[in-house]
Amino acid sequence: MGQEEISAIETSYLNRTVAANVEKIETTFLKSVVPSQIGVMTSYEGQRAYIVNYMQEMVASVDSFQGREKDYIILSCVRSNEHQVG
């Protein structure tokens, strides 16, 4: 759900609705696990920057996450939509 848009850096995408849902999921997880067990991944730098600003937390792009281990991963798809465009 939500609509992707060009991010402030103008070479990437973000989706504010998806970012809000990531925050809700992480908040739910934090009721039963410690923050170091949770990772958030996205393939778009614009989404990573937006989520970091929105949540004030570390979020990794897929490339930078390689080799790191977390018990729970939240994947932010950004351009996933019902029309399968993007």
NUTOR-586488 format. One record per atom (N, C-alpha, C): residue in three letters; x, y, z. Coordinates in pm, whole numbers, plus 50000, padded with zeros to 5 digits. Layout:
N
alaXYZ;...
***
This chain:
86
met500844988250000;met500005000050000;met500885012450000;gly500275023549977;gly501025035949971;gly501515038449831;gln502155049649813;gln502645053649682;gln504115057249693;glu504915051649603;glu506325055449603;glu506475069449546;glu507545076049588;glu507845089349539;glu509365090849531;ile509815100449454;ile511245103249446;ile511685109149579;ser512785104249632;ser513275109049762;ser513965122549748;ala514315128449861;ala514975141449863;ala516315141349791;ile516965129849787;ile518255129149718;ile518065127749567;glu516825126249523;glu516395126449382;glu516975115649293;thr517625105749352;thr518125094549273;thr517605081349327;ser516635082149417;ser516115070249483;ser514635072349514;tyr514015062049570;tyr512595062449601;tyr512365060649750;leu511185065149794;leu510715062449929;leu509205060549924;asn508675054350029;asn507245052050043;asn506905054450189;arg506235065650216;arg505935069650354;arg504995059950424;thr504055054250351;thr503115044650411;thr503855032150457;val504745027250373;val505535015550409;val506415018750530;ala507015030550534;ala507845034550648;ala507025034650777;ala505815039750772;ala504945039850891;ala504625025650935;asn504415016750839;asn504135002750873;asn505354995850932;val506534999150883;val507774993750940;val507854997851087;glu507565010451116;glu507615015351254;glu506615007951342;lys505415005451292;lys504404998051370;lys504854983851398;ile505424977251298;ile505904963551316;ile507044963251418;glu507984972551405;glu509104972651499;glu508624975551641;thr507684984551656;thr507144987551788;thr506514975051851;thr505824967251769;thr505224954851818;thr506314944951860;phe507354943451778;phe508464934551812;phe509134938751942;leu509294951751963;leu510014956652080;leu509304953652212;lys508084949152205;lys507364945052326;lys507894931752379;ser508584924052293;ser509034910952337;ser510504907652304;val511194916252229;val512604913752198;val513404926552216;val514714925152225;val515584936852240;val515894942752103;pro516154955852096;pro516384962451967;pro517514956151884;ser518534950951948;ser519664945351873;ser519284932651797;gln518124926751826;gln517664914851756;gln516924918151627;ile516614931051604;ile515774935151492;ile516604942451387;gly516404938751262;gly517034945951151;gly515964950551055;val516174962050995;val515274967250892;val516104968750765;met515614962750656;met516334963350528;met515454969350420;thr516084976650331;thr515414981950213;thr516434982650099;ser515944981649979;ser516864982249865;ser517024996449810;tyr516355006149872;tyr516415019949825;tyr517035029149929;glu518065036449890;glu518725045849981;glu517745056650029;gly516855061149942;gly515865071149982;gly514975066150094;gln514565053550087;gln513735047650192;gln514545046050320;arg515795041750307;arg516645040150425;arg516795053550497;ala517095064050422;ala517265077350482;ala515975082150548;tyr514845079850481;tyr513565084150537;tyr513245076650667;ile513445063550667;ile513155055650788;ile514095059550902;val515375061550871;val516315065850976;val515845078951037;asn515435088350955;asn514935101151004;asn513615099351080;tyr512725091151025;tyr511395088951082;tyr511465081651216;met512335071751225;met512405063351344;met513625066251430;gln514585073951378;gln515835076651450;gln516545063751487;glu516555054251394;glu517185041351418;glu518045037551299;met518925027951321;met519795023051214;met519005013851122;val519045016850995;val518415008650893;val519465006350786;ala519544994350734;ala520574991150636;ala519984989150499;ser520764992750397;ser520404988650263;ser520754973950251;val520234967250150;val520494952950133;val521994950450122;asp522704958450043;asp524144956550024;asp524924958150154;ser524604968350232;ser525364970750354;ser524994961050465;phe523894953850452;phe523454944450554;phe524154930950541;gln524754928550427;gln525384915750400;gln526394912250509;gly526294900050562;gly527214895350664;gly526784898350806;arg525734906350825;arg525244909450960;arg524134899650995;glu523984896851122;glu522954887451166;glu521994894151262;lys520714891551239;lys519644896051327;lys518644884651339;asp517924884151449;asp516904873751466;asp515634876951388;tyr515354889851370;tyr514144894251301;tyr514514904851198;ile514024903151076;ile514274912650969;ile512934918150920;ile512834931250913;ile511674937750853;ile512134942850717;leu511484938350611;leu511864942150475;leu510914952850423;ser511474964250388;ser510704975450335;ser510844975450183;cys509764971950111;cys509824970049966;cys509684982749884;val509134993349935;val509015006549874;val508105006749751;arg508444999449646;arg507715000449519;arg506804988449498;ser506424981449600;ser505494970449590;ser504074976049585;asn503344973249476;asn502004978749465;asn501114969049389;glu499824971249395;glu498864961949337;glu498934961149185;his499524971049120;his499644971048976;his500934964748927;gln501784960549022;gln503074954448995;gln503914963048902;val503884976148929;val504654985748850;val505824990448936;gly506964992248874;gly508124997548945;gly508944986548994;
***
